[in-house]
Amino acid sequence: SGFPSQVRNGLSKVGVPPEVLDFFFQWFDSSKDHPKIPEAKGAIKAIQNEAFFIPLYELYLTYGGIFRLTFGPKSFLIVSDPSIAKHILKDNSKAYSKGILAEILEFVMGKGLIPADGEVWRVRRRTIVPALHQKYVAAMINLFGQTTQRLCDKLDIAASEREDVEMESLFSRLTLDVIGKAVFNYDFDSLTNDTGIIEAVYTVLREAEDRSVSPIPFWEIPIWKDISPKQKKVNEALKLVNDALNDLIAICKRMVDEEDLQFHEEYMNEEDPSILHFLLASGDDVSSKQLRDDLMTMLIAGHETSAAVLTWTFYLLSKEPTVMSKLQNEVDSVLGDRIPTIEDMKKLKYTTRVINESMRLYPQPPVLIRRSLENDFLGKYPIKRGEDIFISVWNLHRSPHHWIDADKFNPERWPLDGPNPNETNQNFSYLPFGGGPRKCVGDMFASFEMVVAVAMLVRRFNFQMALGAPAVKMTTGATIHTTEGLKMTVTRRLQPPIVPTLEMPLLQVENSASSSQGDSV
Ligand code: HEM
């Protein structure tokens, strides 16, 4: 069975169209020679109420690493096996598209980098990845620190006034402020303000999430989409955000035209290091819808994901005080009250492990979506082109076959002196940022953003679940949300010890102090 599929893959690579291949390879596909993918039957009811990836976990334990789920005329393949995930995402990634995901997100992301496929994706990926170069990410560390400081100021007030805080929405605002500045040099300042534009961004986001879990595409029904008050509100919000984007592009274009910087690999305008600035300086077409689509895509991709990771990290920390004190010890000794720098990212090892482990237990998004563009084999099973596939990262990350005490929050599972866990060194049992050619372009950015936020927050405050807070349950949109927020009591840490940064002779201490003030990285 492997041989025909290898020949087929080979022919497909040299450009033989899938229809032709289907015709010639149909004899090999005759399924009587092959095992059939297990079908999860009578399991559909269980799916409707909770976050949908929870029942998929039970089905995985019953039916194994790949099974089929049927809803009336539609059926989905659910993949929870690391080698099949690797095949789809990496080894034979060309044979898969974003499928349903692209259809759902089209209204807001158009052909932006996340939904795009084929040639559009290839060209845009090559244009956008260089914008997130090392110097850019290093410059962002400062932004992460400043924005987190705003959140600290806010929490400081809550602590003095003994008011509980809802951390999920605060994290959402923190990451919105970060991504607005990072992608198009716009300060939403949502931690201190509520403006029309912020509300519009949230309206659009909520709609994207609603659509991704709605069984019926109401928004496609011709008359409904014009008269439904909700759709009208969504369209107005979209227009507002798009107009704002157009203004930002125009402002940025003027800056680019006036500057006399030479464009090069690590090009960066110190005053405006944004991705938009890089793209315009690199010659991206200002008037194109593609540029808007990509900006909108990055705004959404980089916003709710990071917020969700932070939310679940603090939830997990509140339940494991020993992890919290170990974390606080590390931050005390590495940072003290300084705002983190790029050098600190290497030193905050345990902080990084805490985030690695939080992303294992609460992957964002919990499933990856693909559609087969040609017939293929998944493990020993033949599949046809046009299959809709959900790769359950949730199942991979919590599989009892790959993890000891899979449900336990245990950052120690990865030794501090070992490599940072990723999909490659964990053989696709762990893929917090996906894998293969479509892996997240913001992985480094996001990791540092979360390390900075976690470190600064736990240095200054203790966090506990608020008394009488609603139990924390999960619900899904694109990422895993809580059903009723993460209500916490925040207290200032009592006289946090100020620990000197480095134990070195006086002269060198002065040196290192002065270099950390400079802007060279
Ligand atoms: C793709 C996760 C932050 C931009 C992805 C994918 C995952 C992911 C799993 C792969 C999706 C798939 O294969 O279907 C995360 C997580 C983040 C995060 C967990 C934060 C903790 C960011 C940030 C940015 C970003 C900050 C932008 C600066 C993108 C883009 C893609 C992507 C553009 C699509 C890449 C492509 O298809 O070529 N992300 N992401 N992400 N992410 Fe992220």
Boltz pocket constraint, residues with backbone or C-beta under 6 A from the ligand:
constraints:
  - pocket:
      binder: B
      contacts: [[A, 113], [A, 114], [A, 116], [A, 125], [A, 297], [A, 298], [A, 301], [A, 302], [A, 303], [A, 305], [A, 306], [A, 309], [A, 364], [A, 365], [A, 368], [A, 369], [A, 431], [A, 432], [A, 433], [A, 434], [A, 435], [A, 437], [A, 438], [A, 439], [A, 440], [A, 441], [A, 442], [A, 443], [A, 445], [A, 446], [A, 447]]
      max_distance: 6.0
